[in-house]
Amino acid sequence: MGRESAGQVLAANLRALRERAGLSLSEVARRSGIAKGTLSQLESGAGNPTIETVFSLSNALSVPVSSLLTERLDPEVVLVRSRGLEVLSSNAVDLRMLRRMDLTETVVELYDQRVRPGEVQRSQGHPGREHVVVTSGVLRVGPPEAPFELEAGDYVCFPAQQPHIYETVGGPVVSVLLLEYPADAGPPALGGSCATSQPE
């Protein structure tokens, strides 16, 4: 799925979820803090949404981020090509959703995560747990006052309710992020994992 197709997936899901909830564009704009014109562009498949935009929409619609980004297919075999994934970016992190899995009372979202040097990604906390595996580079992640330092091949899982950070040590980092949260908790809120950021 190319970038254009990925934009069409977001457009179709956004429109369907908004209509299912019985919400006007104006109401979604009010709830999400996103301009009505921007929402209209997204629903038409135009625009280039950021991490903040997609998390704001997930909060406004009370759905997981993956509900906005996942094509509505249920095949026996799932093959995801990285070159076709929509990239959600902030100042420090690029996320590509690989898969969403609804496991009875738990939702699991799997992301390819790239962390850029020179910035700190901050989260105020959200329900659930974060699982991180570093595949290249060195990453500081976890509580701001005592983050874990992960090298290639290292893994950490931590409760996501408290504030936490993502920061590279040296060069860029490639990692896998798995978000796990109760289905009844709704998606991680804006300010959740990789949703807001600020420079050091």
Phi, psi and omega in degrees: 000118181282178182298320179297316179296321179299321177296325179290324177297312178300316181301312182295317181293317180299314180296315182294317181291321178295315181293322179298325179278354180069034183253141174279164175301321180298319181290319177295322177299316179297314183291325186266341184077016179257137182301143181301321178298321178294317178298319179299318177298316181297320180291339178267001178089007178262176177088171183223084187294143176269173174304314182300318180298312183292321177293323177297319178294320180297323177291316182297326182263355181057049177226156174296153177307321183297334177295335179273334190250350185264130176293142185281075178229153177223063183281162175291326179244134179245121178239123181241121176266124185298328183293343182258005185276139174292135181258127173258124187237149167229196183292333186239342190229140169244128180242137172234114180288126179266321186195146170242137179230123175265109185249079181058263184262004183235140172252134179236129177238131184249127183233143161277123186238126175246130181244126183269148178286161173092355180223160175243126176270125184242138174235139178278353180109155182196167181298154171097202181230155171244134175245130182228131172238124177270130178255336172203147182090186179234129187235134167262128182211145178123203183302135183304326183280341181208066182289157174276142177254114185252134173256174181306129181095346180280152181226144172218146173232132180215152176297136187264004185293330183267161177305143178209162185230162168231127181208135178280158171246102184090239186277188182294160182235136170250131184209169174248129177247129175241119175263130180233122180209156181297138181301326182279357179275347185077179182289158173305134185288161172303128191101357176277199186306124174057025183260333177228159182206159172204152180293162175297000000 
